Amino acid sequence: MPDATSVRRFIEQFALLVDQHAQELTELDAAIGDADHGINMRRGMRAVIERLPADGSAPDVLLKSVGSSLISKVGGASGPLYGTAFLRASKAVAGKAELEPADVSALFRAALQGVVELGKAVRNDKTMVDAFEPAVDVLQTSLADGKSIADALAAAKSAAQAGSDATIDLVARKGRASYLGDRARGHRDPGSASTALLFAAAAETLQ
């Protein structure tokens, strides 16, 4: 079962993937946003790693630290959205030393709810929700069908990527991209791309 070590590896892997893809995320944002998503997320995740509590800290403590760091260090919409996601995830697994598969599903469901409530976005608005929601739905359904946590997370990773791919053909209804109208069509939403990285990190570490 995933434990504090697994959660730490998840956070570190997400930070690594953000760092590796920061230029790509910024280029995506340059097309339809403020051209700073990759820059902001890389700065934020570097701060996350610097501020992570010591080894032995419980999963909820680690997740709470991530959320607090992102809110304080990342500008624009991504800091509050990702920060809220991690804070809600922390609350969902409060007091647990090890995470059952249902706990992993619950923490991502809580994270999604935080994003939706803060951003007021729904599917097909061309936001991170387009990758986040299908990933969470597939994760929950896969576990309910008796699949292993590894297989369920792999399916969630694929669903997140497919959701991100689907944003390319959408017209944005939220954020700065919404001002572009049809000109936003043909461009991937950068938040959905970083969300796909989040679930890729989870699939690699939370098994």
N, C-alpha and C positions, 0 to 999 in steps of 0.2 A: 504493500500500500504506500502511496505517496506520504512522505513525512516532511519535517522541516528541511532536511537536506535536499529533497526533491524540489521543494518550493524555492529554495535558494538557487538551485540549478536552473529552474524555470525562469526566474527573474534575471539571472546572469545571461542565459541564452537569449532572452528577449532583448536585453541590452546589446548583446553582440550582433544580433540580426539587424537591429535598428542602426547600429553603427555601420554595418556593412552596406546597408541599403539607404543610408541617409541622403546621398546625392540623388538617387532615384526618386525618393519620396519628395525631395525639394523640387525636382524637375516636374513631377506630377502636379505639385501645388502651384508651380509657376504658371501652368497652363490655365488653371481655373480658380486660383486662390491668391494667397499672399506670398507665395514662394518661400515659405519658412517652415513647412511641416517637418521635413527631415532634419533641418538645423535645430529646431526646437526640441524634437523628440530625442535627438542625440545628446543635446545638452542636458535634458531632463534625465535620461537614463544613466548618463555618467554620474550625475548627482545622486541618483538612486543607489548606484553601486558604492559610491563613497560613503553614503549614510546608512548602509544596511547594518542592522544590529549584529552583534557578535554571534558566532556559531552557537547553536543550542537554543536560539530564540524560536519560539513557537511559530507555526505557519501564519496565524493571524497577526502576530507582531511584525513579521516580515512583510506581509501584504499591506498592512497599515503604514509601515514606513515608506513603501513605494508610493502609495497614494499621497501621503503628505509631501514627499519630495517633489513629485510631479506637479502638484498644485502650486507649490512655492517657487518652482524653477522654470516651468514651461509656460510661455506666453500663448496668446491666441486662444482658440477653442480647445485644442488638444490637451493642454495641461489640466483644466478643470474636468474634461470628459474622462480622460484616462485616470486622473487622480481619483475622481468619484468612483470609477469602476473598481479600482483596487481597494478603496475604502469599504465599499459595499461587499466586495469579496471577503475582506477581512472579517467583517461582522458575520458573514454566513458560516464561517468556520471557527468562530471564537471558542477558545478553550480546548480545541482538539489538537492532540499531539500527532496523530496520524489521520489521514483522510481516506475514508471509504470512497469507492467510485461515486456513490450518491453525493458525497460532500464536494467532489470535484465538479460535478454537474451543478450543484447548488451554488457554488462560488461564482461560476461563470454566469449562471442565470441571474444572480444578484448583481453582478457587474453590469450585465446588459440592462437590467431594469434601471440602474443608476444612470447609465448613458441615455436611455430613452427619456427618463424623467427630466434630466438636466437639459438635454439638447432638443427635446420636443420633436424628435424625428421618428419616422416610421419607415418600413420597407419601401423601397423605390423612390425615396427622397434624394438618393445619390449621396449617402453619408456612410460612416463607419457601421451604421446599423445594418446596412445591406450585406455586410460580411459577418457581423457579430451575431445577428439573430438566427440565420440559417445554421451557423456553426453550433450554437447553443441548442437549437432544436434537434439537430442530428445527434449531438452528444447525448442528450436526454433520451431520445428514441432508441438509439443504439444500445444504451445501457439497459433500458426497459426490455429490449429484445434479448437480453442475455449475453451480449457481446462483452468481451474483455475491455478493461479500461484502455489498453493499448489500441485495440481496434476501434473503439469508440472515439478516441482522440484523433486517430488517423482519419476517420470519417469526418470529424469536425474540421480538421485542417483542410481537407478537400472541399468541404462545404463553404468554408470561409473564403478560399481562393476563388471558387465558382461565384460566390456572391460579389466578390470584388470585381471579377471579370464582367459581371452583369452590369456594373455601374457605368461601364464605358458607353453603353447605348442609351443611358438615361439622361433626362433633362433634370438639372438640380432644382430642388424645391426648398432647400435650406442653405444657410451660409452665404458667403460671398459668391460662390459659383452660381447661386440662383439668379444673380443679376445678369448673367450672361445669356439666359434663355437657351435657345437652340444651339448657341455656340459652345455650350458646355458638353454637348453630345459628342462622342468620339474620344473623350478623355476619361481615364480611370480616376475615381475619387481617391485622393491620397490617404484619407483616414481609413478607407476600406483596405488599402494596401498595407498599412501598418497593422491593422487588425488581423489580416492574414498572417503577418509575421508573429503576432501574439499567439495564435493557435498553432503555428508551426513550432514555436518554442515549447508550447504545452505538450504537443505530440512527441517531442523528443525527450522530454524530461519528467512528465508526471505519470509515468506508467507504473 
